[in-house]
Amino acid sequence: MKPGKHAYLIILFVIFLLLLFSSYSSFTCFQSLRGIESQLDEYDKDFKSLASLISGLYYDDYGGVLHAKGRATGFFHVEKIGDVWWIINPEGNVFLSKGVNAINFQGDYSPALGYSPYNRALLRKYGNSETWARATVTRLREYGFNTIGAWSSEELFTQGMPYTIILNVAARAGAEWVSGRVTDFFSEDFERIANEVAEEICATRRDDPYLLGYFTDNELRWSPDWRSSKHLFDDYIALEKDAPGKRALVQYLESKYGSIRELNAKWGMNFNSFEDILDTYTLPPSSLIDPDRLGFLEVVSRRYFQVCHDAIRRHDPNHMILGCRFAFRPPDEVLKGCIGYIDVISMNNYGLEPPVEDLREMHNLTGLPIMITEFSFKAMDSGLPNTRGAGSPLATQKDRAERFEKYVSKLLSEPYIVGYHWFQYADQPAQGRFDGENSNFGLVNIEDEPWTILVTRATVVNLKAELIHARSVEKSNPP
């Protein structure tokens, strides 16, 4: 693609960025500008070369902004500089996590086909996973991304790009995000499994500077949703009477009411004692009980996040805990329970625009920075069915590109945002993956060919992301 006006606008944006961030250090802006001018003639005047030039002059090896400083600790962490939240990378440079999920050599297995069509294409093209990993990280850098998101191949973790890991703590203990099945977070088994997971995964990575942090789980069910109409209170009261979670529920009620008489008066029940509740397995969906359903939810949340936190910190004191990837804004009680146990709130969202009001309220309640860890747009001109998978399909790849720009620009205009992760790297099979999803979510198609309009626009947006974010306080607090 030859350089149109938008390509030169990238250079202009970088000049603004250098000017903006020069206030953070003694960096001499004009030296870098002279460097850009002197090197422009040495590059082919095409979009890819311009983007590569900007990346080389502006970003460090981790993908952080050169000379825009926080504290250098040797590991990623979060800081608030002025009124804007940033991730700070191991060298102390400010960093926004611009990631992609499911960058996976195996691709999506299609039960209908009996194989993964994307994996077959990669084997023809690259021959092995190591060659693919090197080429893919190079390509991601060209597109302005700097983070390997969840569900990605481990071969990518040694390619010099920051990466994330999803621990699946609750999932290993019996929870399931697809069905919404829950598990007993109060059990000794949950503590044991959390520790085993942390010992297996976190202990071996505690000194890796390229690890951004850990997600504890994905899209756990915290409240009634498309998977179940039940509150967690009702799941826990359905447990056997000796289950630790059921006893925790009764202890919560006894602590709140003090006497069974008061609980009976509130609920309209006739229990003889709190012990009677241990022999109760269902309660009516009464609004009289709903305040206690929510109150217990905070107890459950705090237990989950504390057990995960303590297990991770026992084996890795260095890396961020990135939360459990909420499927949507959870009840406030869940957010209250996570305070003190995570570094970043992570939430998935498939709206046409980011849910700014929800995000602001979540940040105001917790004081924590936030990442959107899944967002995506699909289009019908891809030739894929797009009948399964989150979000409504758009018409064209141009629409996808425009939505990417609008979504990310609006998101980064919020000062507490520290990253965004696109779902996913490659398209899903037309015949459907394990859960039937068959959508055009990819940056590349099933043959590993980029959707050029989308990745070109994504590159432009990624390269000006820090400027948008640095000005977020100005936009959210206009004069």
C-alpha positions in Angstrom: 0.0 0.0 0.0 1.5 3.3 -1.1 1.6 6.1 1.5 -1.5 8.3 1.3 -2.3 11.2 3.6 -3.0 8.8 6.5 0.5 7.4 6.4 2.1 10.8 6.8 -0.4 11.6 9.5 1.2 8.8 11.5 4.5 10.7 11.3 2.7 13.8 12.5 1.2 11.9 15.4 4.5 10.6 16.4 5.9 14.2 16.5 3.0 15.1 18.8 3.8 12.1 20.9 7.4 12.9 21.3 6.5 16.5 22.2 3.9 15.3 24.7 6.1 12.8 26.5 9.2 14.9 26.5 7.9 16.4 29.7 8.4 13.1 31.5 12.2 13.2 31.0 15.2 15.0 29.7 14.6 13.4 26.3 15.5 15.9 23.5 12.5 15.8 21.1 14.2 17.5 18.2 17.0 15.0 18.0 14.5 12.3 17.3 12.7 14.4 14.8 16.0 15.0 13.0 16.5 11.2 13.2 13.1 10.6 11.5 13.9 13.2 8.8 17.4 11.8 8.1 16.1 8.2 7.8 13.0 8.8 5.8 14.9 8.8 2.5 16.5 5.5 3.3 13.1 3.7 3.4 10.7 2.8 0.6 7.9 5.2 0.8 5.3 2.6 1.6 3.0 2.1 4.6 4.8 -0.9 6.0 8.2 0.8 6.0 6.8 4.0 7.6 5.1 2.0 10.3 8.3 0.0 11.0 10.4 3.2 11.1 8.1 4.8 13.6 8.1 1.7 15.8 11.8 1.5 15.8 12.3 5.1 16.8 9.5 5.4 19.3 9.1 2.1 21.1 11.5 0.0 23.2 11.9 -3.8 22.9 8.9 -4.4 25.1 6.6 -2.1 23.1 6.8 0.7 25.7 7.3 4.3 24.8 10.9 5.4 24.9 11.7 8.0 27.6 8.2 8.3 29.0 9.0 7.1 32.5 7.6 5.4 35.5 9.5 3.3 38.0 11.8 0.6 36.6 11.3 -2.5 38.7 12.3 -5.2 36.2 8.7 -6.3 35.8 5.4 -5.0 34.5 3.3 -3.1 37.0 0.7 -0.3 36.9 1.2 3.4 37.9 -0.9 6.5 37.8 1.2 9.3 36.3 -0.6 12.6 36.8 -4.2 11.6 36.4 -3.6 8.9 33.8 -3.1 5.2 34.4 -0.4 3.3 32.6 1.3 -0.1 32.7 5.0 0.4 33.3 7.3 -2.0 31.6 10.4 -3.6 33.1 12.6 -0.8 31.8 10.3 1.8 33.4 8.7 3.0 30.2 5.0 3.6 29.9 3.1 0.9 28.1 -0.4 0.2 26.9 -1.2 -3.5 26.4 -2.2 -3.8 22.7 -2.9 -7.5 22.5 -4.4 -10.2 20.4 -6.0 -13.4 21.8 -5.8 -17.0 20.6 -2.7 -16.7 18.5 -2.5 -20.4 18.3 -0.6 -22.7 16.1 -3.2 -25.5 16.5 -6.0 -23.1 15.5 -9.7 -23.9 16.1 -10.5 -27.6 15.8 -13.6 -28.2 13.8 -15.6 -31.3 15.0 -17.5 -31.3 11.7 -14.2 -31.6 9.7 -12.3 -33.7 12.2 -9.3 -31.3 12.0 -8.2 -27.7 12.3 -8.2 -26.0 8.8 -6.0 -23.2 10.1 -3.4 -25.6 11.5 -3.3 -27.4 8.2 -2.6 -24.1 6.4 0.2 -23.2 8.8 1.8 -26.6 8.3 1.9 -26.1 4.6 3.1 -22.5 4.9 5.7 -22.7 7.7 6.3 -26.4 8.3 6.6 -26.2 12.1 5.5 -24.1 15.1 8.8 -22.4 15.7 9.0 -20.9 12.3 5.4 -19.8 12.5 6.0 -18.2 16.0 8.9 -16.1 14.7 7.0 -14.9 11.6 3.8 -14.2 13.6 5.5 -12.1 16.3 7.2 -10.1 13.5 3.8 -9.6 11.8 2.2 -8.5 15.1 4.9 -5.9 15.6 4.3 -4.6 12.1 0.6 -4.2 13.0 1.6 -2.2 16.1 0.5 -4.9 18.6 2.7 -5.6 21.7 1.0 -8.3 23.7 0.3 -12.0 23.2 -3.2 -12.5 24.7 -4.9 -15.4 26.3 -5.1 -18.9 24.8 -1.9 -18.4 22.7 0.8 -21.0 21.9 3.7 -21.2 24.3 6.1 -21.1 21.4 5.3 -17.4 21.2 6.4 -16.7 24.8 10.1 -16.8 24.0 10.0 -14.5 21.0 10.6 -11.2 22.9 7.0 -10.0 23.0 5.1 -9.5 26.3 2.6 -12.2 27.0 -0.2 -13.2 29.3 -1.3 -16.5 30.7 -4.7 -17.7 31.8 -4.5 -20.0 34.8 -8.0 -21.4 34.8 -7.9 -21.9 38.6 -11.7 -22.3 39.1 -11.9 -24.2 35.9 -9.5 -26.8 37.2 -11.5 -27.0 40.4 -14.7 -27.9 38.4 -16.2 -24.6 37.3 -17.0 -24.1 33.6 -17.4 -20.9 31.7 -19.3 -22.4 28.8 -22.1 -23.8 30.9 -21.7 -21.4 33.9 -21.2 -24.3 36.3 -19.8 -23.1 39.7 -17.6 -24.7 42.2 -17.1 -24.4 46.0 -14.5 -21.6 46.5 -14.5 -22.2 50.3 -13.3 -25.8 50.1 -9.9 -27.1 50.9 -9.8 -28.6 47.4 -10.1 -25.2 45.9 -7.2 -23.9 48.0 -5.1 -27.0 47.1 -5.8 -26.7 43.3 -5.1 -23.0 43.3 -1.7 -23.7 44.9 -1.0 -26.5 42.5 -1.8 -24.3 39.5 0.4 -21.5 40.9 3.3 -23.9 41.7 3.1 -25.5 38.2 2.7 -22.3 36.1 3.7 -19.3 38.2 6.8 -20.5 40.0 8.6 -21.3 36.8 7.9 -17.8 35.4 8.5 -15.7 38.4 11.7 -14.1 36.9 10.5 -13.7 33.3 10.4 -10.0 32.5 8.3 -10.5 29.4 5.3 -11.9 31.4 2.7 -9.2 31.6 0.6 -11.0 34.2 -1.9 -13.7 35.0 -5.6 -14.0 34.3 -7.1 -16.2 37.0 -10.0 -17.5 34.9 -12.3 -16.6 32.0 -15.9 -15.5 32.2 -17.0 -17.2 35.4 -20.7 -16.9 36.2 -21.2 -14.4 39.0 -24.9 -13.6 38.6 -27.9 -14.7 36.5 -27.0 -14.6 32.8 -27.5 -16.5 29.5 -26.1 -19.6 31.1 -28.3 -19.8 34.2 -31.0 -17.9 36.0 -29.6 -18.7 39.4 -27.8 -16.5 41.8 -24.6 -17.9 43.4 -26.4 -17.9 46.7 -28.8 -20.5 45.3 -26.0 -22.6 43.9 -24.4 -22.6 47.3 -27.5 -23.4 49.3 -28.0 -26.4 47.0 -24.7 -27.8 48.2 -24.6 -30.7 50.6 -25.0 -29.7 54.3 -21.4 -30.4 55.1 -20.0 -28.5 52.1 -17.7 -25.6 53.3 -19.5 -23.2 50.9 -22.8 -23.9 52.4 -21.5 -23.5 56.0 -20.0 -20.2 54.9 -23.4 -19.1 53.6 -25.0 -19.9 57.0 -22.2 -18.2 58.9 -22.8 -15.1 56.7 -26.5 -15.1 57.6 -25.9 -15.7 61.3 -23.4 -12.9 61.4 -25.8 -10.5 59.6 -29.0 -11.3 61.5 -27.8 -12.5 64.9 -31.0 -14.4 65.7 -33.0 -16.7 63.5 -36.1 -14.8 64.6 -34.9 -11.7 62.7 -34.1 -13.7 59.6 -37.5 -15.4 59.7 -39.2 -12.0 60.0 -37.2 -10.7 57.0 -37.7 -13.7 54.8 -41.2 -14.7 55.9 -39.8 -18.2 56.9 -40.1 -20.3 60.0 -36.6 -21.9 60.6 -36.0 -23.1 64.2 -32.3 -22.3 64.0 -29.6 -21.4 61.5 -28.6 -25.0 61.4 -32.0 -25.7 59.7 -30.7 -23.8 56.7 -28.1 -26.6 56.2 -30.9 -29.0 55.5 -32.5 -26.6 53.0 -31.6 -26.9 49.3 -33.8 -24.5 47.6 -35.4 -21.1 48.4 -38.1 -19.2 46.6 -37.0 -16.5 44.1 -38.3 -13.9 46.5 -37.3 -10.3 46.5 -37.2 -10.5 50.3 -34.1 -12.7 50.0 -32.4 -10.8 47.2 -30.4 -8.4 49.5 -28.8 -11.4 51.1 -28.2 -13.0 47.8 -26.1 -10.0 46.9 -24.5 -9.7 50.3 -23.3 -13.3 50.1 -22.0 -12.7 46.6 -19.4 -10.3 48.0 -18.3 -13.0 50.5 -17.9 -15.5 47.6 -16.0 -13.0 45.5 -13.6 -12.1 48.2 -12.9 -15.7 48.9 -12.2 -16.5 45.2 -9.9 -13.6 44.6 -8.1 -14.0 47.9 -7.3 -17.7 47.4 -6.1 -17.0 43.9 -4.0 -14.0 45.0 -2.4 -15.9 47.9 -1.6 -18.9 45.7 0.0 -16.8 43.0 1.9 -14.6 45.4 3.2 -17.7 47.3 5.0 -18.7 44.1 5.4 -15.5 42.2 5.7 -12.1 44.0 6.7 -10.2 40.8 3.9 -10.3 38.2 0.5 -8.6 37.9 -2.7 -10.4 38.7 -5.1 -9.4 35.9 -8.4 -10.6 37.2 -10.8 -13.2 35.9 -11.9 -11.7 32.6 -15.5 -10.7 33.4 -18.0 -11.5 30.7 -19.8 -8.2 31.4 -20.0 -5.7 34.2 -20.5 -7.8 37.3 -22.6 -6.8 40.3 -20.9 -4.2 42.5 -20.5 -6.8 45.3 -18.2 -8.9 43.0 -16.1 -5.8 42.4 -15.9 -5.0 46.1 -14.6 -8.5 46.7 -11.7 -8.2 44.3 -10.2 -5.0 45.8 -6.8 -5.7 47.2 -6.4 -9.0 45.4 -5.9 -7.9 41.7 -3.9 -5.3 39.9 -6.1 -4.8 36.9 -9.8 -5.4 36.2 -10.3 -7.3 33.0 -13.6 -7.4 31.1 -14.7 -8.8 27.8 -17.1 -6.8 25.6 -18.5 -7.2 22.1 -20.5 -4.0 21.8 -20.1 -1.7 18.8 -18.7 0.8 21.3 -17.0 0.4 24.6 -19.4 0.4 27.7 -17.8 3.7 29.0 -20.4 4.4 31.7 -20.0 0.9 33.1 -16.3 1.1 33.0 -16.2 4.5 34.7 -18.4 3.2 37.5 -16.3 0.1 37.9 -13.2 2.2 38.2 -14.8 4.7 40.6 -15.9 1.8 42.9 -12.6 0.0 43.0 -9.9 2.5 42.2 -8.4 0.0 39.8 -7.2 0.4 36.2 -9.1 -1.6 33.6 -8.4 -3.6 30.4 -10.8 -4.8 27.8 -9.5 -8.3 27.2 -11.8 -9.3 24.3 -13.5 -7.2 21.7 -14.0 -7.9 18.0 -16.0 -7.2 14.9 -16.9 -9.6 12.1 -18.1 -9.0 8.5 -20.3 -10.8 6.0 -18.0 -10.2 3.1 -15.6 -12.7 4.6 -17.6 -15.6 3.3 -18.0 -17.0 6.7 -21.5 -17.8 8.2 -21.1 -15.5 11.2 -24.1 -17.2 12.8 -22.4 -18.2 16.0 -20.2 -16.0 18.1 -20.6 -12.8 20.0 -21.7 -9.6 18.4 -23.7 -8.8 15.3 -22.0 -9.0 11.9 -21.1 -5.9 9.9 -21.3 -5.7 6.2 -17.7 -5.3 5.1 -14.1 -5.3 6.1 -14.1 -1.5 5.8 -16.8 -1.5 8.5 -14.6 -3.7 10.7 -11.7 -1.3 10.3 -13.8 1.7 11.1 -15.3 0.1 14.1 -11.8 -0.9 15.4 -10.7 2.7 15.2 -13.8 4.2 16.8 -13.9 1.6 19.6 -10.2 1.8 20.6 -10.1 5.6 20.3 -13.1 6.0 22.6 -11.8 3.4 25.0 -8.4 5.1 25.3 -10.0 8.4 26.0 -10.7 7.1 29.5 -7.7 7.7 31.8 -8.1 4.5 33.8 -7.8 2.2 30.7 -4.4 0.4 30.3 -5.0 -2.0 27.4 -7.2 -3.7 24.8 -7.0 -7.2 23.4 -8.6 -8.2 20.1 -10.3 -11.5 19.7 -8.9 -13.3 17.8 -5.8 -13.8 15.6 -7.3 -16.1 12.9 -10.8 -16.6 11.6 -12.9 -19.5 12.9 -13.7 -22.5 10.7 -16.8 -22.0 8.5 -17.9 -25.4 9.8 -17.7 -24.3 13.4 -15.3 -24.8 16.3 -15.9 -26.8 19.5 -18.9 -24.6 20.5 -20.2 -24.0 17.0 -18.7 -20.5 16.6 -18.0 -19.8 12.9 -17.2 -16.1 12.6 -14.8 -13.7 10.9 -13.1 -12.5 14.1 -9.6 -12.9 12.7 -6.9 -10.4 11.8 -6.0 -13.1 9.3 -8.2 -15.6 7.4 -8.1 -19.3 7.6 -5.2 -19.4 5.1 -3.2 -17.0 7.3 -3.6 -14.1 4.9 -4.2 -10.7 6.6 -7.4 -8.8 6.2 -5.5 -5.9 4.8 -8.1 -3.1 5.4 -8.5 -4.1 9.0 -4.8 -4.6 9.9 -3.8 -1.3 8.1 -6.3 0.7 10.1 -5.3 -1.2 13.3 -1.7 -0.3 12.7 -2.5 3.4 12.5 -4.6 3.2 15.7 -2.0 1.2 17.6 0.8 3.7 16.7 -1.2 6.7 18.0 -2.7 4.9 21.0 -0.4 6.5 23.6 -1.2 10.0 22.3 -4.9 9.4 22.6 -4.5 8.0 26.1 -2.2 10.7 27.3 -4.8 13.3 26.4 -7.6 11.3 28.0 -7.8 13.5 31.1 -8.1 16.6 28.9 -11.0 14.9 27.0 -12.8 13.7 30.1 -12.5 17.0 31.9 -12.9 19.7 29.2 -12.5 23.3 30.2 
